[in-house]
Amino acid sequence: MPGEPIPTIFIRYLTDQAQFYSMTGEWIHRFSAFGGSFVIPRMFSPQELDPILPYLPSQEVDSKSLDKLQAISQDVPRDLAGALIEKLRGFQRACAEVHRQHLGRLVRMHSLVAYQSQTREMMLPEIASIVLQKPDPEELTEVMLWTTHAVLSRDMGFKRLNGMNHHIAPLWRVNSLHQMQKFEQVRNWVREYQEGVISQATALNDHGSPIDWQKYLMDVNPIPRFIQKTRRLIQDSRKHRSVVASSNIGPSRHKIAPKSLEHDAIVRETTLTKFNDMEKGIIGFLKSWCLTVEIQAGGDTWSLGPILLRAIGTYDGHELDARTAYLFLMEIGVCAPWDDRMCYDTNMHIPTSQDQKTKYLFDWAARRVTAIEHGSQPLQDSLASLRKDWANMAVYAIDSADAREIDDGISIEKIEGDESMFWVHVHIANPSAFVQPGDAVERYAARMISTVYTAETVYPMIDPRLSQAHFSLANNRPVLTVSIKLTLDGEIIERNLTPGWIHNLQRFTPTQVSQALGNDIDPPQAPSYVLKVGRSTGDTFNAADSTSLSSTAISDLRRLQQLGHARRIKRQGSTKSKINHLQGSLLVPDPHVYIQRGGLGPSYSPLHGRRFTGDPAISWEVKELSLDDQLTGVQHSLVSDMMMLACEAVGDWCSERNIPALYRGTEWNTTQPMLVEAYRAKFNAAVSVEHKFLYLRALSRSEGTATHKSMPVPHRLLGVPAYIQMTSPLRRYTDMLVHWQLQAALLHEASHGRDSLIGSRDDSYLPFSRARLDTLLPNISAHDRDVRRLSSRSKIHWILQLLSRAFYFKEAELPSTVDVFVLHDLSSTTKRNALGIVKQLNGYRTEVVHNDVAHREGGVKLGDWWQCRIQEVDTYQQHVLCLPIRLLKRDVPP
């Protein structure tokens, strides 16, 4: 099949780089092994690859050689590589044959699987079964799956829902037939408009006079009128906001006095015009191109976007790409000028993503919660008969003062006559006892996977009307308690799980606890200041009720801290790493964003052209980066120690009973143990703090890849044989899923005898069998990564909004020059600049341009310190570019 990617063999990891060998007999290094969209595991054995290893690079290559096919040494005997290449060619020939046999159905693939008016999500095997007429999935071969995947990748009716390969997350979005018809309608309008523009210059009427095609098109085609209307909106926008070279849109020239609007809002929205149905169709296409990214790159449909932007005629000097299309949507007021486009990504399954299924489940869950509130569908406690009354035992919840929901609390219980050990109790919110699989609330939670936190708002997984009124920890609330009998030196003697009720919750903030215990949760920090743009109204949260700590509370918490520390030291003694898993992590503080009381998410609306007056207030606590502090690592807090203790105990409890659950751990390929030893040696030999920091980062990335399994998997970084995260069921669906498994086991043992499941292989009593979990896990894991990516990108978005307004519009003062430490001589995003972190801005990442100054010093090298000047802040591509001015420091690594 023409245009197909070149099949390659993954050979091994070399720190940040993945090594491949191609069917053309060449090797290539890339930043990630997950760049391939289709992977066949174990197609080649290590024994088949061993003979060519001596002829391939054994370490990372320089930036000039990355992502480029390189000829292998001519000294390689032909028979060594020939067998590998022939195996790949045989696979390719088999794929071509499947394509030939099923050509008619492959061409009509979209019409065979798409719904008329609803989008749908399908696994690759589901699509292949229908298209290739293989009702039994066991009949599907890797050749058939690859052939189907290759056609899907070129069909505009399909969109892969994440960037991972098909074995990790083989989920595709299938656009509805109606949506594709709307795209086709826009395509016809654009073609007709283009033909009209061409004919305008050449066509004559019956009287020999030029035909006014523009007037004719106005009557039959919406494009000319849409162009006129949007040009007026853009002109209005540019009277109030500037556009900078990187396609950023600037702040409003007019500000809003906070007291002039209700609800303390600091922005005003004004409707300027209304869009008709055809114009909304054009806007919908542009949204699908640049926001929700529902259109595959390439092809005729993709090319419509640049044609429309060129016809509008207001973007001379701009690349006519998706970035400029997003600028266009902001200038006409369909999106707000500060909107975070990631919140429209249909992968995210949040209410703003414009995803039909998410909206349907959101509405269904909302109706269910309303019915609960009105008493027509009351909650039922499935664990009522097993609940223990914890009476007046003090339960300590340690969370920020503005936390709306409390997932967990801790308590301690003395053992009479034995001062060498204690019962540690971790009490966890218990929504799973009241919300069962299949419930509307569960279906929406499964769709979201977790509560999504962005800088400007929160998208809760469970409706706050339900979680705050019934499940969040408070007096007289249900809990699932993990109890661990622990010795003073951190040895676990016994563990229990008990449903119960708590009646004496005491809430404290981390700062209160830290001060009361006489120690800082975090080590001393460098002096900081607040970088701020915009005017805030001084928004205040409904701070939770918190009291000063009593002498009993201080004594209890000090003992809990001692026990948590002892257990952590015991765990670290079981791992060979000896490296704090938080060391080398660059923890950039979150920005604070204020728009109006209660926050405000993205505001996409295709109904009207709008003007936004005023802008969000953004503040960011800034301090200088210290590599010494990064080497020391972030200290563990009392709360994190207690949560890890509970997750370890539940992992062991489920492991003893062979309960399939979501075990978290680390795994590595065969080359990683050798890399770990090599980087540990280099770390120990390094003298400068710069090289110690770089080797520590390399070491931490080589320690293994995080994984989810339905059976126990060792967590090498934590030093435990089984680990199950389950302490946040109000905000993580995976934790709720674990709770359903736990409560089924508790109910079973209540009927058949305590510990009766130990050693059992039966999972018939569980709501989720191992086979079902194995089916769910790939997409749960992939969506979990997407959610974490959204939260991370949201932080970056608002930091860049702040830096853009400070840099281009002088709303805040930035340093005239910055010191940049180089992490890598090539950025994984642009593939041309170096990647660094800015000392004066919390270690925020930047790209360093290889300019003439850098070339005179031999280039920008790993471990360098450069004095730089900020050149560009790009809020769409999400990067800051810095120009080197002077080399400050360069050490040669040992």
Disulfide bonds with the S-S distance in Angstrom:
none
